[in-house]
Amino acid sequence: MALMSKRWEEIGYAILMLVLMAPMAFVFFWMVSVSFRINLEATASPPLFYPRNPTLDGYRYVFNNPANPFFKYVFNSTVVALGCTVIGLLLGVPAAFSIARWKQMASHWASCWRGSPRA
């Protein structure tokens, strides 16, 4: 009997996850679908769920347009992300190491806090 209820619990969990993940999966489907449409189809009302005439014109415009240096933007974003990561690691790793090594200090401050009068 326990094995049967465990199986139903697993099925219920899987259904719940599918229901919760469906909106997120739809957003990705929508982004990819719109990327292959012409402007008229992308702004159609009512919306079309798949492109009638798939095209790569949007991708050609982004990658080949000299007024839109896409790869320069990607490089700049990568430099900023790597810089932030390095700064975070340079500050975070020593702090985490010191917190992990000074357990007696943590217990000292905790005991001080417990003994302090509360308002």
C-alpha positions in Angstrom: 0.0 0.0 0.0 2.8 2.4 0.8 4.4 1.7 -2.5 1.2 2.6 -4.3 0.8 5.9 -2.4 4.5 6.7 -3.1 3.8 6.2 -6.8 0.8 8.5 -6.8 2.8 11.0 -4.9 5.5 10.9 -7.6 2.9 11.3 -10.4 1.3 14.2 -8.6 4.7 15.9 -8.1 5.5 15.4 -11.8 2.1 16.9 -12.9 2.6 19.8 -10.5 6.0 20.5 -11.9 4.7 20.3 -15.5 1.9 22.8 -14.6 4.4 25.2 -12.9 7.0 24.9 -15.8 4.5 25.3 -18.6 4.4 29.2 -18.5 8.2 29.3 -18.4 8.5 26.9 -21.4 5.9 29.0 -23.2 7.9 32.2 -22.8 10.9 30.5 -24.4 8.8 29.1 -27.2 7.3 32.5 -27.8 10.8 34.2 -27.9 12.1 31.7 -30.5 8.8 31.9 -32.5 8.8 35.7 -32.7 12.5 35.7 -33.7 11.7 33.9 -36.9 8.8 36.2 -37.9 8.5 39.3 -40.0 7.5 42.5 -38.2 3.9 42.3 -39.5 3.5 38.8 -38.1 5.2 39.7 -34.8 2.7 42.5 -34.1 -0.4 40.7 -35.5 -3.6 40.8 -33.5 -4.7 38.1 -32.7 -1.2 36.7 -32.2 0.0 33.9 -34.3 1.6 31.0 -32.4 4.0 30.0 -35.1 5.4 31.9 -38.1 3.7 31.4 -41.4 6.7 32.4 -43.3 9.8 31.8 -41.2 12.7 34.1 -42.0 16.2 34.9 -40.7 16.0 38.6 -41.5 16.0 39.6 -37.9 19.2 37.7 -37.2 20.8 39.1 -40.4 19.9 42.6 -39.2 21.4 42.1 -35.8 24.6 40.5 -36.9 25.3 42.4 -40.1 24.1 45.9 -39.4 27.1 48.3 -39.0 25.0 50.7 -37.0 24.3 48.0 -34.4 27.7 46.5 -33.2 26.2 43.5 -31.6 29.5 41.7 -30.9 31.0 44.8 -29.3 28.0 44.9 -26.9 28.5 41.2 -26.1 32.2 41.8 -25.5 31.5 44.8 -23.2 28.9 42.8 -21.2 31.3 39.9 -20.9 34.0 42.2 -19.5 31.7 43.7 -17.0 30.3 40.3 -15.9 33.8 38.9 -15.5 35.0 42.0 -13.6 32.1 41.8 -11.2 32.7 38.1 -10.6 36.4 38.7 -9.9 35.7 41.5 -7.5 33.0 39.5 -5.8 35.4 36.5 -5.4 38.3 38.7 -4.2 36.1 40.1 -1.5 34.0 37.1 -0.7 36.5 34.3 -0.5 38.7 35.9 2.2 35.6 36.9 4.1 34.1 33.4 4.0 37.5 31.9 5.0 37.8 34.2 8.1 34.2 33.5 9.1 34.8 29.8 8.9 38.0 29.9 10.9 36.8 32.2 13.7 34.1 30.0 15.2 35.0 31.1 18.7 34.4 34.8 17.8 31.0 33.9 16.4 30.0 32.0 19.6 31.4 35.0 21.6 29.2 37.5 19.8 26.2 35.2 19.9 26.5 34.8 23.7 26.8 38.6 24.0 23.7 39.1 22.0 21.8 36.5 24.0 22.8 38.2 27.3 21.9 41.7 26.1 18.7 43.4 27.4 15.9 43.5 24.9 13.7 46.4 24.4 
